[in-house]
Amino acid sequence: MNAEILIIGAGISGTAIAWNLARKGQKNIVVVDSGYPACGATGRCGAGVREQWATKMNCLMAQKSIAFFEQANEILEYPDDVEFKQEGYLILACTPEEDAQFTKNVALQNSLGIPSRKVTREEAKQIVPHLNEKAILSATFCGKDGHLNPFKMTDAFYRAAKRLGVVFLFPETVEGIDVSDGKVVAVRTDKRTIATSKVVDAAGGFSGEIAKMAGVSIPVYPERHEILVTEPIEKIQGPMVMSFSKNLYCQQVPHGSFVMGRGDPGAKHDHDISSGWRFLDEMAKTVREFLPLVAKLRVIRQWAGSYTMSPDRQPILGTVPEVEGFYLACGFSGHGFMFAPMTGLLMSEVILGEPTTLDMTELSLARFHQNQAIEIEKSVV
Amino acid sequence: MNPEKIFLCRCEDVTLKQVRDLLDQGYTSPEEIKRILRIGMGPCQGKTCGLLLQQEIARYLKKRPEEIPLPHARPLVAGVPLEAIAEAADDER
């Protein structure tokens, strides 16, 4: 078997890259996944999308991606619905440092055309009436942010790519990448060898291992993040409520259930995606403090997934200097789902040698090798 | 009986017809079907529909039900209010 372009990973990034390449007329694209579409980080994520970031690059990636989500059903001719709900993110400032940082964030966001704003405690309470406003100093709100169904969004890219002739192979596990004279020549799986000169590493939590198969070392590691869902109730909360310092995000999804999660600062850098009691305890206490009404709900399921952390919490996209034909789309640090339309677009431009929509310098692997200061995104839970 | 009126998943209102339509479109793993239709994702967590889904996939693929994996079972075993969990956590301190 041979492929013009072989993409490893059928999550949101891999399917978005495949669709973008195919819609530009690229033929013979193959996507390999060890499971099924969205079985990794994508299908485990918190289903939130937002434009409120602290670095310019993340703001731009998010802003352009949300513009795509607004029309995703039509563009991808999806017979179902990706469930995009734009009722905002309310980001809570709980410390004086956060309050000051958020003023700067909003100024940056506004300068890029992102309609976020600082709101007082009282205004925050009007936006989310069951919020315990005494626990916060202020907040920021952006009505463009919201919810998107990760399974359906991936399915929409997957179906559209398949209609354009993209071949999906799963379950099929990549076991090796053959490189000769500094160029990719083939990918070996547990079922066959696929001759190819272009490979895209969109393997999420396993992208470090995949890169290693091609002899490339990348500064990423997987980190477990836990999450839970409650029983569904009638709609009481429009926006996602989020706090970085208190380690919380909580949103009522269109289905009616509440999805909420938090990170674990002590998480090991490994592929553990088991569920624990400690998360449940901490999550329950945090929700009781900030959203006491929501704490009345029953938890019906918990799970976990891997963030793939990069040193500056921004993705790593593009070529690698050592190996010709090896491309990276990884290190999303917990926001790969919401950046996927831009990931797909930018990667297709890089692979096809077109001018890129955004300057890729800040997203390149090379940024970590130069001795220049990198700007670290702090707005991550 | 009309498969549009046969509910496999009572928590999430998923009908036999919806499952068969997805099978016809090539979605044959219980994990994929669960993620698209929400079958088994309601308060009972698939305790009723899990086996029905397994049977339906087996029938479609002409396999034995035991050859079809059930979706992953995830905690909790039964729904528990967040408040009760928080109170229990307080008591541990």
Interface residues (C-beta under 8 A of the other chain):
Chain A: G35 Y36 P37 A38 C39 G43 D80 F151 K152 D155 V229 T230 E231 P232 H255 S275 L280 D281 E282 M283 A284 K285 V287 R288 V294 A295 K296 L297 R298 V299 I300 R301 Q302 W303
Chain B: S29 E31 E32 R35 I36 R38 M41 G42 P43 Q45 R74 P75 L76 G79 V80 P81 L82 E83 I85 A86 A88 A89 D90 E92
